[in-house]
Amino acid sequence: MKIRHPEKQNKPINPIKKKPDWIRSKLVNSKEFFLTKTIVNKNNLVTVCQEANCPNITECWSKRHATFMIMGDTCTRACAFCDVKTGKPGKLDNLEPLKISQAVKKLNLKHVVITSVDRDDLDDGGSNHFFEVINLTRKTNPNTTIEVLTPDFLRKGDAYKKVLEADPDVFNHNIETVPSLYLKVRPGSRYFASLELLKNAKMINKKIFTKSGIMVGLGEKKDEILQVMDDLKAADVDFITIGQYLQPSVRHHPLDRYYTPEEFDELGSIAKSKGFLLVSSSPLTRSSYHADEDFAKLQQNRINNH
């Protein structure tokens, strides 16, 4: 039996702070929501919407938006902010590329986001599996644009290049937090390795849109957030997302504070002034929230900037 976050069992209990009025998920109870749920369940697919307890799941699924999580539901890392379970993952499902491609077709998606757990147990970190999923999804759905949200492929050499070889439309890798908090929040990852991955992705494929996100409310200082913005801009990242950290349980990293909508507006304005092609900054902003609409904006902004 897999235990959800077994390594967190002996960690201190961090009480969860009451959510302010501005953090409220949109409750949508529609046929479209249940249709999405049925397609996901029937195909035995894993979604980050469910595994990470995303606050936007009802709204997104009611619009037939789902972020597929490939390579299983068990991660080899134990990030202190994440609600995905940790443990020894199972074997890769060779039918997964087919299942994903068919689900995208049934949902009639214009834009699909494909992410994964970390698979440090695999020699290539799962990059070839990403390649297979992207290729078959595109072959089955030639008019669907594809966004990937990848792990860092740390210590896997050039494995990440296999993902880029499949030519996704958007390459997303989240920086997540400021460097000073990495050992506590993201102990299995390295800040500068993540920056290098984003920088290299753009160098290899100039036409790809690169994207990264940061959570706030973990205990970072404002000047640290601004430094992350500068670092991402220096790595030629096109699109930055800034959202509120929501503590999943008492065993996860403690929430330092809730940022107000006005503070998110300010951070968004600062990021825009730094020259990002697109910025999304709000309490409920997540990596793949409104991803299809944002992709259309990215395309338009690129045209406008040339």
N, C-alpha and C positions, 0 to 999 in steps of 0.2 A: 504494500500500500504506500502511495506517495503522500508524504506529509507536506502540507503547504508551509514553506519557509521553515524547515526543521532547524536551521542554524539560528533562527530568531527566537526559539523557544525559551532560551535562558537570558534573553536580553531584557533590559529594564522596561517597565511599562510606562508608556508615554500617553497620558490622557489626551483624548481628542477634543480639540476646541470646537465650540459651537459655531456652525456656519453663519455668516452674516446674511442679511436679506438679499444681497445682490448675487449670492451663489445659489441659484435654484435651477435644477434641471427642468427642461420643458417636457411636460407629460403629454405624450401624444399616443392615443389608443386608436390605431387605424388598421384597416385591412392590409395596407402596405407594410406596416410593422410586422404583422403576423406572417405575411408572405415571405419577407426577408428571413424571419426566424425559421420558418419551415424549410426554406431552401438551404440555409446554413446547417440545420440539424439533419435533414435527410441525406446530405452529402458528407456527414461527419466531419465538417470543417471547423477549424478553430479560428475565432476572431479575437483580436485584441480588445474589441468593444466589450466582450464578456470577460475575458481573462484578466484584464486590467481594471475592470469595473468602471468603465468610462462614464462620466456623468452625462454625456451627450447621446447615449445609445438609443433612447426612444425617439429623439428628434431625427437622428441620422437614419435609423432603420425605417422610419416612416417615409423617408425620401429614397428608400432602397440604396442607401449608402452603407457599406460595411468594409472594414479593414481586415483583410485576411491575414492570419498569422500562420506561417508555414513552419514545417519541421517539428511539429508537436506543441504541447502545452507546458513543457517542463524545461526550465532554463538552467544552464550550467553555472550561472552567476547568481549572486545574492545582493542585488542593489537594494539599499535601505529604503528607497522610495517606492519600489515597484511591488505590485500585488500578484504578479505572475509567479507560480510556484517554482521552487528550486529543487533540483535533485538530479538523478541520472536519467537522461532522456532515452526514449526507445529508438528503434531503428527508423530510418527515413521511410516514408510511404511513397513507393514508386508511382502510385496512381494519383498522388496529390496534384501534379501539374494538370492532369486531365480533370480532376474534380474542381480545381480552381477555375480552369478555363470554361467549364460547363456552367458553373455557378454564376460567373460573370455574364455569360450569355443569357441565362434564365432571368437574371436580375436586370438585364438590358442596360448595363452600366456604361456610361460615357467615359468615366474615369475610374480607375481602380487603384487602391492602395494595398500593397503587399508588404508585410513586415515579417519578422521572425523572432524567435527566442535566440539567445546566444547559444551556439553549439561549439564550445571549445573542445569538445570530445572528437570532432571531425577534423581531419587533416587540413581541409580547405575552409573550415568554419561554416560550411554549407553554401559556399558561393556557387558551386555547380548546380545545386538544387534550385537556387534562385534563377540561374540561367535557364534551366529547363521550364520552370513555371512561367517566366516572362515570355519565353519563345512560344510555348503552346498557347498561352493566353492571347498573345498577339495574333497567332495564326488562326485561332478560332474566332477572335473578335478584332478584325483588322481596323475598325473605326474607334476602338477604345484606347484612350491614352493610359499609360501605365506609370505609376509612381511607386518606388520602392523605399522603404524605411529600413535600413540595414544595421546589423551590429557593426562593431569596429574592426572585426577580423584581426584582432590583436595577435601578434606573433605568428601570423599565417602568411607572411611574405606578400607576394603579389596576388594572392587569392582573390582579392576584391576586384581585380581587373576582369574576372570572368563575369561578374554582374554587369559591369559596364559594357562588356562585349555584346550583351543582349540588347543594348541600346534602349534602356528605359527612358521615358520622357522627363521624369524627375528623379533625382538621386538625393534622398534625405537620410541624414544621420544626425541624431540629436546629441548636442553637447551636454545637455541636461542641467548643469549647474556650474558654479564658478570654481576655479582651480583649488582654492583653499578648502573646499568642502569635499573634494573627490575621495579622499581616504575614508571619510565617514559615509558619504552618500553613494559613491560609485567605486568601491574599493577594487573591483576587478578590471577597471578601465584606466586609461591614461589620457589626460586632457589634451596634451600636445599630439598624441597619436590620432585622436579624433579630428583635430584640426588638420593634420597632415592628410588624413583620408579624404576630407572634403576638398582640400586644395588639389590633391592629385586627381580626384574625380573630374574636376573642371579642366585641369590641364590635359587629361586624356581625351575628354569629349567636350569641346568648347560650346557645342549647341545644347548640351543637357542643362536643365535647370537644377541648381543645387540648393539645398534647403536644410535648415537646422533649427532646433528649438531649445529653449531654456525655461525651467520652472523657477518661480520666485516664491519666497516664503519659507525657505529652508534655513535661513540664518545668514544669508549673504548681505553684503553692503552695496549701496547704490553704485559706488565707484567701481566695484567689482563687476557689476552687471554691464556697465558702460565699457569696461575693458574687454569683456566677452564679445560685445558688439563689435569693437574695433578688431579683435582677433578674427572673428568670422568674416568681417569685411575684407581683411587682409588676405583671407583664404579664398576670396572671390565668391563667397556664398551669395546667392540671389535673394533668398527668401528666409526671413527669421520669424519664428513664432515665439510668443512670450505668454505663458499661462500660469495660473495659480497652482501651487502644490497642494494637493488634498491628501492628507494622511490616511492611508487605507485602514490601518488598525493600530492598536496600542503598542504593537511590537515593531512598528515601522519608525523611521526617523521622525522625531517630533516636529510638528509644525511650529515655526517661529512666530509667524503672524500672517494675517490676511491683508493683501494689498487692496486698496480701494479702486473702484473703476477709474477715478481721476488719476491715480498713480499709473494705472495701465495705459491710459491715454497719453500721459507724459512720457512714459518709456517708449511708446509707439512713435510719438513725435520725434523723440531723440534718434530712434533707430532710422526713421525716414530721412532725417537730416544727414545721416551718415552715408546715405546713398544706396540703401538696399532697394532692389527692384520691387519687392513687396514686403509688407510688415503686417503681422496679425498679432495684436496685443489686447487681451481681455481676460477676465477671471477664468472663463471656461474654454479659452483657446487651447486646443490640443493639436498634435502633429497633423492629423488627418481630418480635422474638423473643417467642413466646407471645402475639402480638397479639390473637388471638381470645379467649383466656382473660382477658387483661387488660381487654379491652373489657367483658366480663361483670362484672368487678370494678368498673370505672368506673361502670357503670350502677347496681350495687348500692350502692356508696359514695355516689353522689349521692342515692339514695333515703334511705339511712341518715342523711345530713347534713341532710335537710329535715324 
